Amino acid sequence: MIEVLSPGRLTSIQDHGRDGFERFGIPSGGAADWFSAAVANRLVDNDAGAALLEITAGGPSLRFDADTIVAITGGDCFIEEESAIKSWTTCRVTADSVLR
């Protein structure tokens, strides 16, 4: 489980969207940066269209209740403001760590 301590500004849950329904007035939606989303999912061995957090301004603070692996495919993030996570790689996050 991931506990959202602070949602940040403009953080949303996105997947690959719903192509093919535009004729019914339903926009395809999905991640704005589809390439980064697909790479993030691939880095953590998820399906390319799996849901993820898309952070566009003022990122969230998230606490993880179990060890997990995350991928950041944009700007750098910090774990409890101690160490940076490099973009375009995976990072192991330990239980009770806070990702900001």
C-alpha positions as CSV (number, residue, x, y, z in Angstrom):
1,M,0.0,0.0,0.0
2,I,1.1,3.6,-0.7
3,E,0.0,6.2,1.8
4,V,-0.5,9.7,0.3
5,L,0.9,12.1,2.8
6,S,0.5,15.1,0.5
7,P,-0.9,14.8,-3.1
8,G,1.1,17.5,-4.6
9,R,-0.2,19.8,-7.3
10,L,-1.5,18.2,-10.5
11,T,-0.7,14.6,-9.6
12,S,-3.0,12.1,-11.3
13,I,-3.3,8.4,-11.9
14,Q,-2.9,7.6,-15.6
15,D,-2.7,4.6,-17.8
16,H,-2.4,4.3,-21.6
17,G,-5.9,5.7,-22.2
18,R,-8.9,4.4,-24.1
19,D,-8.3,4.6,-27.8
20,G,-11.1,4.0,-30.3
21,F,-14.0,5.6,-28.5
22,E,-13.5,9.1,-29.8
23,R,-16.5,8.6,-32.2
24,F,-18.7,8.3,-29.1
25,G,-17.4,11.6,-27.6
26,I,-15.0,9.9,-25.2
27,P,-11.4,11.3,-25.4
28,S,-8.6,8.8,-25.4
29,G,-7.0,10.4,-22.3
30,G,-4.1,8.6,-20.7
31,A,-0.7,9.9,-19.7
32,A,0.4,13.2,-21.3
33,D,3.9,11.8,-21.7
34,W,3.1,8.4,-23.0
35,F,6.8,7.6,-23.7
36,S,7.9,8.2,-20.1
37,A,4.9,6.3,-18.8
38,A,5.8,3.3,-21.0
39,V,9.4,3.4,-20.0
40,A,8.6,3.6,-16.2
41,N,6.3,0.6,-16.5
42,R,8.9,-1.4,-18.4
43,L,11.6,-0.5,-15.8
44,V,9.5,-2.1,-13.0
45,D,8.3,-5.0,-15.2
46,N,4.7,-3.8,-15.5
47,D,2.5,-4.0,-18.6
48,A,3.3,-1.0,-20.8
49,G,-0.2,0.4,-20.2
50,A,-0.4,-0.1,-16.4
51,A,-1.6,2.7,-14.3
52,L,1.0,5.0,-12.7
53,L,1.3,8.4,-11.1
54,E,1.8,11.3,-13.5
55,I,3.3,14.2,-11.6
56,T,3.4,17.5,-13.5
57,A,4.0,20.2,-10.8
58,G,4.8,20.1,-7.1
59,G,5.2,16.4,-6.5
60,P,3.5,14.4,-3.8
61,S,4.9,12.9,-0.6
62,L,4.3,9.1,-0.5
63,R,5.0,6.6,2.3
64,F,5.4,2.9,1.3
65,D,4.3,0.2,3.7
66,A,6.5,-2.5,2.1
67,D,9.8,-2.7,0.3
68,T,9.2,-2.0,-3.4
69,I,10.8,-0.9,-6.6
70,V,9.9,2.4,-8.2
71,A,11.0,4.1,-11.5
72,I,11.2,7.8,-12.1
73,T,11.2,8.9,-15.7
74,G,11.4,12.7,-15.5
75,G,12.9,15.0,-12.9
76,D,14.8,13.6,-9.9
77,C,13.0,12.7,-6.7
78,F,14.2,12.4,-3.1
79,I,13.7,9.8,-0.4
80,E,13.2,11.7,2.8
81,E,15.3,14.4,1.3
82,E,18.4,12.3,1.9
83,S,19.3,10.8,-1.5
84,A,18.3,11.5,-5.1
85,I,16.8,8.9,-7.3
86,K,18.2,9.2,-10.8
87,S,15.7,9.5,-13.6
88,W,15.3,6.7,-16.1
89,T,16.4,4.0,-13.6
90,T,14.8,1.9,-10.9
91,C,15.2,2.4,-7.2
92,R,14.5,0.2,-4.2
93,V,12.3,1.9,-1.6
94,T,12.3,0.3,1.8
95,A,9.2,0.0,4.0
96,D,8.2,3.2,5.8
97,S,10.3,5.3,3.5
98,V,8.9,8.6,2.3
99,L,9.3,9.6,-1.3
100,R,9.0,13.3,-2.0
